[in-house]
Each structure stands twice: as structure tokens, then as C-alpha cells.
């Protein structure tokens, strides 16, 4: 998609973080933007901040009917959707797999995986029917899509699913002869100061942890960075607006993988493939002990 001015973009998880940065970049290109988010106060604030007719629709991407209502609103208001950004995402604190609860997967996969599927199901048929050029950009993560971290099993497995889902979607859209394309967006470039660090605030009561000695303790971005600094690590921080502009450039170029320094993934994936071909676990095995 080279021409963006006047076209319609929909961004889920658009009230803050990467979603809001993407929306700001799209507004700067003269696009009509609709933000979807489950947090109404943050959504209202984002729309007021971005201005330029940006609309907000309260949406719970876990629920197919909520995403269908979003699509209905978009097509009733604008008559089209040209760029669908399935960006909403949440995380669960690090736990060993046997320490997780069913609700951890229901929560994280409900948003990260089902939310992407619901977006595609609600929007893509109408986008295809329009006959217009369009793009579906799904936000994944290197943690899962490229090199999963063992202790982030719930989140990493959800993002691995998003990457594979997007590969399949891209092949299907081309194979069916549509005017739509799909791409994977890997937020990258450094540590990301987003709301993903504290998504427990939006975790539904019915999916709360059952155990009383709940080990799910969140660390804010600021706390994490301060801890890293005390440990002697100076970690780079990626500016979100710069990241959004990079994504915009990838959209224009027609890249399937949009990722800062994506060439660096080759060595990681080659080594991963070699280990798998040898019958080995590709994740580095190390003793972490038991408390």
C-alpha cells in the first residue's frame, strides 16, 4: 500500500503504546483512523489527543461479537477498511508451565490469538468484497515468532501462533486472487515502554487466578529498567513513534516481515533449525532451580 491519504485504518489496542503510536503515524499520512480498545477512559483520551476525526470504539477482541460490532461501526461510518492492524495484546507474568492455570491461557490467548482471528473474520470478507487494495498487519513478537523465552510460555506460545496464522493468511489471500495482503509486525529496536508490562489491570474478574498465593506479580517498565541498571545492564529503549514510522515504511514497501534489524534473525533461525534437525530442543537449556 503506497497511497494512504484518505484511506481507512483500524487499530486494535489503539488507546496506548504501540497502537497509539501507529495511529499517530497514520493520522500524519492523512488516513481516517478508528481506534479499538477495551479501556474506555484511555480510548477517549487517545482520540482527543490525536484529533483529526479519530474515532474510538470500545472493543473486547476476545469476543467475536464485539469485533463484529467494531466492523459494523467502521463500515457504517467510513464504508471501507483498507488497513486492519490487529495489535491488541496482553501478557501473563513468567511462570513454569505446570504453575500456570487454565485462565492464564484463556486470557492471553483469548486476546492475542483469538483477537487476531476475530479481526480477520469480521473485516476481511468485507475488505475482499470491496475489491479495493488492503492490508492486514498482525502484531507478533520475537518472543514466540522468532526466539521464544522459556519462562514466558503463555505469551510466547500466543505470539508464535500469531506469526504462523499470518503466514497462512498471507498465502491464502494471494492464492485466492484477492487484492489484500497480510504482514507480520515485530515490535523491535530495543525495550518497549508499552502497557504490555501491566496488562493485569484489564484481566476480567472471571479469569482471575484461583490460587490464594498467586505468584503473578507484575513489574512495570520503569521497575524493570531500574532493576537492569542496578544489575549493570544498560538496555536500549525504542521510541514508539520512531517504531511506528518504521512500520509505515514497511507497509509502503510491501514487506511481509516488518522488523527493525530483521537481518539479525537469520542466524537465530538457522541455529534453531539446526538444533531441531538434530532432534534437540532449540531453547537454551539451563538450570533455574526450584524454590
C-alpha positions in Angstrom: 0.0 0.0 0.0 1.7 3.1 -1.2 -1.2 5.6 -1.2 -2.5 6.1 2.4 -4.1 9.5 2.4 -7.9 9.3 2.6 -7.9 5.6 3.3 -9.3 4.0 6.5 -7.1 2.3 9.2 -8.4 0.3 12.2 -6.1 -0.3 15.1 -7.0 -2.6 18.0 -5.3 -2.0 21.3 -5.1 1.6 20.0 -5.6 3.6 23.2 -1.9 3.5 24.2 1.6 2.2 23.5 2.4 0.9 20.0 -1.3 1.1 18.9 -1.5 4.8 19.6 1.9 5.4 18.0 0.7 3.6 14.9 -2.5 5.7 14.9 -0.5 8.9 15.2 1.6 7.9 12.2 -1.5 7.1 10.1 -3.1 10.4 11.0 0.1 12.1 9.9 -0.4 10.4 6.5 -3.9 11.8 6.2 -5.7 8.5 6.9 -9.1 8.1 8.6 -8.4 6.2 11.8 -10.6 4.2 14.1 -9.1 3.1 17.4 -10.5 0.0 19.2 -9.6 -0.7 22.9 -11.2 -2.3 25.9 -10.3 0.7 28.2 -12.8 3.5 27.5 -11.1 6.3 29.5 -7.8 5.7 27.8 -9.5 5.4 24.4 -11.3 8.7 24.9 -8.1 10.4 25.9 -6.2 8.9 22.9 -8.9 10.1 20.4 -8.8 13.6 22.0 -5.0 13.7 21.8 -4.8 12.6 18.2 -7.7 14.7 16.9 -8.3 14.8 13.2 -11.6 13.0 13.4 -10.1 9.9 15.0 -12.9 7.7 16.3 -12.9 5.3 19.2 -14.9 2.1 19.6 -14.8 0.2 22.9 -14.0 -3.3 21.9 -13.1 -6.6 23.6 -11.2 -8.5 21.0 -11.7 -11.8 22.9 -15.3 -11.7 21.9 -16.3 -12.2 18.3 -19.5 -10.3 18.6 -17.6 -7.3 19.9 -15.2 -7.3 17.0 -18.1 -7.7 14.6 -19.7 -4.7 16.2 -16.5 -2.8 15.6 -16.5 -3.8 11.9 -20.2 -2.8 11.6 -19.3 0.6 13.0 -16.3 1.1 10.7 -18.2 0.2 7.5 -21.3 2.1 8.5 -19.2 5.3 9.2 -16.5 5.1 6.5 -17.8 2.5 4.1 -14.4 0.7 4.0 -11.4 -0.6 5.8 -8.1 -0.5 4.0 -5.6 -1.2 6.8 -6.5 -3.5 9.6 -4.0 -3.6 12.5 -4.7 -6.5 14.8 -2.4 -5.1 17.5 -4.2 -5.7 20.9 -2.0 -7.8 23.2 -1.7 -8.8 26.8 0.8 -10.9 28.8 0.9 -13.0 31.9 3.8 -12.9 34.4 6.5 -15.5 34.0 5.7 -19.0 35.4 6.7 -22.5 34.8 4.1 -24.2 32.6 2.9 -26.5 35.4 2.4 -23.5 37.6 0.0 -21.8 35.2 -3.7 -22.0 35.3 -6.2 -22.6 32.5 -7.3 -19.0 32.9 -3.8 -17.7 32.0 -4.2 -19.2 28.6 -7.8 -18.2 28.3 -6.8 -14.7 29.0 -3.6 -14.3 27.0 -4.6 -16.5 24.0 -8.1 -15.0 24.1 -6.7 -11.6 23.3 -3.5 -12.3 21.4 -4.7 -15.3 19.2 -8.4 -15.3 19.2 -8.4 -11.5 18.9 -6.4 -11.7 15.7 -8.7 -14.4 14.3 -11.8 -12.4 15.2 -10.4 -9.3 13.5 -9.8 -11.3 10.3 -13.2 -13.0 10.4 -15.0 -9.7 10.9 -13.2 -7.5 8.5 -11.5 -9.5 5.7 -14.7 -10.8 4.0 -15.9 -7.2 3.6 -12.5 -6.0 2.6 -12.3 -8.7 -0.1 -15.8 -7.9 -1.3 -14.9 -4.3 -1.8 -12.3 -5.2 -4.4 -10.0 -2.5 -3.1 -6.4 -2.8 -2.2 -6.0 -3.6 1.5 -3.6 -4.9 4.2 -3.9 -6.9 7.4 -1.0 -6.2 9.8 -0.8 -8.5 12.8 1.4 -7.6 15.7 3.5 -10.5 16.8 6.7 -10.7 18.9 10.2 -12.0 18.5 9.5 -13.8 21.8 7.5 -16.6 20.1 7.7 -15.7 16.5 11.5 -16.0 16.3 13.1 -16.9 19.6 10.8 -17.9 22.4 11.8 -17.4 26.0 11.1 -20.4 28.2 9.7 -18.5 31.2 7.3 -16.6 29.0 5.5 -19.7 27.9 1.9 -18.3 27.8 2.8 -15.2 26.0 5.5 -16.7 23.7 3.1 -19.5 22.6 0.4 -17.0 21.7 2.8 -14.9 19.6 4.1 -18.0 17.8 0.5 -18.7 16.9 0.1 -15.2 15.5 3.1 -15.5 13.3 2.0 -18.8 11.8 -1.6 -17.6 11.4 -0.3 -14.6 9.5 1.9 -16.7 7.2 -1.2 -18.8 6.4 -3.4 -15.8 5.9 -0.9 -14.2 3.5 -0.7 -17.3 1.4 -4.5 -17.7 1.3 -5.1 -14.0 0.3 -2.6 -14.4 -2.6 -3.8 -17.9 -3.5 -7.4 -16.7 -3.7 -6.5 -13.9 -6.0 -7.6 -11.1 -3.7 -6.4 -7.6 -3.6 -5.5 -7.9 0.1 -2.2 -8.8 1.6 -1.0 -9.6 5.1 2.1 -8.9 7.1 3.7 -9.5 10.5 4.8 -6.6 12.6 7.5 -7.4 15.1 8.0 -4.5 17.5 11.7 -4.3 17.9 14.7 -2.0 18.2 15.0 -2.1 22.0 13.0 -2.3 25.1 9.4 -1.1 24.5 7.7 1.3 27.1 4.2 0.0 26.5 1.2 -1.1 28.6 2.1 -4.8 28.0 4.0 -4.7 31.3 0.9 -4.1 33.3 -2.0 -5.7 31.4 -3.3 -7.4 34.6 -5.4 -4.2 35.1 -7.6 -5.4 32.2 -7.8 -9.1 33.1 -11.5 -10.0 33.6 -12.7 -11.0 37.0 -13.9 -14.3 35.7 -10.4 -15.1 34.6 -8.7 -14.2 37.8 -6.2 -16.6 39.4 -7.8 -19.2 41.6 -4.9 -19.8 44.0 -4.5 -17.6 47.0 -0.7 -17.5 46.9 -0.8 -16.0 43.4 2.8 -15.7 42.1 1.7 -13.5 39.3 3.4 -10.2 40.2 3.8 -7.6 37.5 6.8 -5.4 37.0 6.4 -2.0 35.4 8.6 -0.9 32.6 10.3 1.6 34.9 10.9 -1.0 37.6 12.4 -3.4 35.1 14.7 -0.8 33.7 15.8 0.3 37.1 16.5 -3.3 38.1 18.5 -3.8 35.0 20.5 -0.7 35.6 21.3 -1.8 39.2 22.5 -5.1 37.8 24.8 -3.3 35.5 22.9 -3.6 32.2 22.2 -0.6 30.0 19.4 -1.6 27.8 18.4 0.4 24.7 14.8 1.8 24.7 13.0 2.1 21.4 11.0 5.2 20.8 7.5 4.2 19.8 6.8 6.9 17.3 10.0 6.1 15.5 8.9 2.4 15.5 5.6 3.4 14.1 7.2 5.4 11.3 9.4 2.3 10.6 6.3 0.2 10.3 4.7 2.8 8.0 7.7 2.5 5.7 7.4 -1.3 5.7 3.7 -1.0 4.8 4.6 1.2 1.8 7.3 -1.2 0.7 5.0 -4.2 0.9 7.2 -6.1 3.3 5.8 -9.2 4.8 8.0 -9.0 7.9 8.3 -5.6 9.4 11.0 -5.5 12.0 14.0 -3.3 12.8 17.3 -5.1 12.0 15.4 -8.1 10.8 18.5 -9.4 9.1 19.7 -10.4 12.5 17.0 -13.0 12.8 18.7 -15.2 10.2 21.5 -16.5 12.5 18.9 -17.2 15.2 16.6 -19.1 13.0 19.4 -21.0 11.3 20.7 -22.2 14.6 17.2 -23.0 15.8 16.6 -25.1 12.6 19.9 -26.9 13.1 19.0 -27.9 16.6 15.6 -29.1 15.6 17.2 -31.1 12.7 19.5 -32.8 15.3 16.5 -33.7 17.4 17.4 -31.1 20.1 15.4 -28.5 22.0 16.1 -25.2 20.3 15.6 -23.2 23.5 18.8 -23.0 25.6 18.5 -25.4 28.5 19.8 -24.1 31.8 19.3 -25.0 35.4 16.9 -22.5 37.1 16.4 -24.4 40.3 13.2 -24.9 42.3 12.1 -22.5 45.1 
